[in-house]
């Protein structure tokens, strides 16, 4: 079974690209989606976050904005949060792998792949990239995003140029969807996988 990592900085279009691979029959594990689910449903994780970051949990519900404020710009706080959340994500990932044991390839959508030193666990790494002005425009269109928040997020992510340098494949995702789809199809062919449409 081939293990493929999909990564890229904020607002590069990873979700769009992941959906294209999934439509071609490659199961996708979305780390962000799992984190969101854990922080919504796992009461043990929510309680641990509330204990470590006072003021972020009320009546068993996590205030994501308050948590974001608590960890943004603080590597130690971010590491503490990851120590709480990552075991639950690791369990979900192991279950995903077991459920798709017969698949010729699995894809793992991991935004901070390089930043967390996880690239060596994969056979191939695909980086989704777009011009900086396109990235900024997309990110600032998101609800609740501000220029200051975006700058803080980008500051803790590895520069796009370095991610591109480390990639096995790069998907240029600054243009139209048909161009992106053609690149996805070419990678699937290069990896010797048969797309299922």
C-alpha positions in Angstrom: 0.0 0.0 0.0 1.4 3.4 -1.0 1.1 6.2 1.5 0.8 9.6 0.0 1.0 12.9 2.0 -0.8 16.0 0.7 0.3 19.2 2.2 0.6 23.0 1.5 0.3 26.3 3.3 -3.0 27.9 4.2 -5.5 28.7 1.4 -3.5 26.8 -1.3 -6.5 24.7 -2.1 -5.6 21.3 -0.4 -9.2 20.4 0.2 -10.1 20.9 -3.5 -7.2 18.7 -4.5 -7.9 16.1 -1.9 -11.5 15.8 -3.2 -10.1 15.2 -6.7 -8.0 12.3 -5.5 -10.9 10.9 -3.5 -13.1 11.1 -6.6 -10.5 9.0 -8.4 -10.9 6.3 -5.8 -8.0 7.1 -3.4 -9.2 7.2 0.2 -8.3 10.4 2.0 -7.6 11.0 5.7 -8.2 14.7 6.5 -6.2 15.5 9.6 -7.9 18.9 10.1 -11.4 17.3 9.8 -10.5 14.8 12.5 -9.1 17.5 14.8 -12.3 19.5 14.3 -14.4 16.4 15.2 -12.3 15.5 18.2 -12.5 19.1 19.5 -16.3 19.0 19.1 -17.2 15.5 20.3 -14.4 14.0 22.5 -15.3 15.2 26.0 -12.0 13.9 27.4 -10.0 16.0 24.9 -12.2 19.1 25.4 -11.9 18.8 29.2 -8.1 18.5 28.9 -7.9 21.6 26.6 -10.1 23.6 29.1 -7.8 22.6 32.0 -4.6 23.6 30.1 -6.1 26.7 28.5 -8.6 28.3 31.0 -11.4 30.3 29.4 -11.5 28.2 26.2 -14.2 25.8 27.3 -17.7 26.6 28.6 -20.5 24.0 29.4 -18.5 21.3 27.7 -18.1 23.2 24.4 -14.8 24.5 23.0 -14.5 28.1 22.0 -12.2 27.8 18.9 -11.6 31.5 18.6 -10.5 31.7 22.3 -8.2 28.6 21.8 -6.7 30.1 18.6 -5.9 33.3 20.5 -4.4 31.3 23.4 -1.9 29.4 21.1 -1.2 31.8 18.3 2.3 33.0 18.4 3.3 30.7 21.2 5.2 27.5 20.2 5.0 26.2 23.7 1.2 26.6 23.9 0.8 25.0 20.5 3.0 22.1 21.5 0.8 21.6 24.6 -2.3 21.6 22.5 -0.9 19.1 20.1 0.1 16.8 23.0 -3.6 16.7 24.0 -5.1 16.3 20.5 -2.6 14.2 18.6 -3.2 10.8 20.4 -6.9 11.0 19.4 -5.9 11.9 15.8 -3.4 9.0 15.8 -6.1 6.6 16.8 -8.4 7.8 14.1 -5.6 7.5 11.6 -4.9 3.9 12.6 -8.6 3.0 12.2 -8.6 4.7 8.8 -5.7 2.6 7.6 -7.3 -0.6 9.0 -10.6 0.1 7.2 -8.8 0.6 3.9 -6.2 -2.2 4.1 -7.0 -3.5 0.6 -6.6 -0.1 -1.1 -3.5 0.2 -3.4 -2.9 3.8 -2.0 -4.0 6.0 0.8 -3.7 9.8 1.0 -3.2 11.8 4.1 -4.1 15.5 4.0 -1.7 17.0 6.6 -1.3 20.8 6.6 1.7 21.0 8.9 3.5 17.9 7.5 7.0 19.4 7.2 6.6 21.6 10.3 5.9 18.5 12.5 8.7 16.4 10.9 6.2 13.8 9.5 7.3 13.6 5.9 9.5 10.5 6.3 6.5 8.4 7.2 5.2 8.6 3.6 6.2 7.1 0.2 5.4 10.3 -1.7 4.7 13.9 -0.8 2.5 16.2 -2.9 2.6 19.9 -2.2 -0.3 22.1 -3.3 0.9 25.6 -4.2 -0.5 28.9 -5.5 0.9 32.4 -6.0 1.2 34.5 -2.8 -1.4 37.0 -4.0 -3.9 34.3 -4.8 -3.2 32.6 -1.4 -3.8 35.9 0.4 -7.0 36.7 -1.4 -8.4 33.2 -0.7 -7.5 33.3 3.0 -8.8 36.8 3.6 -12.2 35.7 2.1 -12.6 33.2 4.9 -15.0 34.1 7.7 -13.2 35.6 10.7 -9.9 35.9 9.0 -7.9 39.1 9.3 -4.6 40.3 7.9 -3.0 40.0 11.3 -4.3 36.5 11.9 -3.2 35.4 8.4 0.3 36.9 8.9 0.6 35.0 12.2 -0.4 31.7 10.6 1.9 32.2 7.7 4.8 33.0 10.0 4.5 29.6 11.7 4.3 27.7 8.5 7.3 26.7 6.4 7.8 29.0 3.4 6.0 27.7 0.3 9.3 27.7 -1.7 10.9 25.3 0.9 7.8 23.0 0.8 8.1 22.9 -3.0 11.7 22.0 -2.8 11.0 19.0 -0.6 8.0 17.7 -2.6 7.9 14.7 -4.8 5.1 16.3 -6.8 3.8 19.9 -7.0 0.3 20.9 -7.9 0.0 24.5 -9.2 -3.4 25.5 -7.9 -3.6 29.1 -8.8 -5.6 28.8 -12.0 -8.8 27.0 -13.1 -10.0 23.7 -11.8 -9.5 21.9 -15.1 -5.8 22.7 -14.9 -5.6 21.4 -11.4 -7.5 18.2 -12.3 -5.1 17.6 -15.2 -2.2 17.7 -12.8 -4.0 15.3 -10.4 -4.6 12.9 -13.2 -1.0 13.1 -14.3 0.2 12.2 -10.8 -2.2 9.3 -10.5 -0.9 8.0 -13.8 2.8 8.6 -12.8 2.2 6.6 -9.6 0.7 3.7 -11.6 -2.7 4.0 -10.0 -5.9 3.5 -11.9 -8.4 6.3 -11.4 -12.0 5.3 -10.7 -14.5 7.8 -12.1 
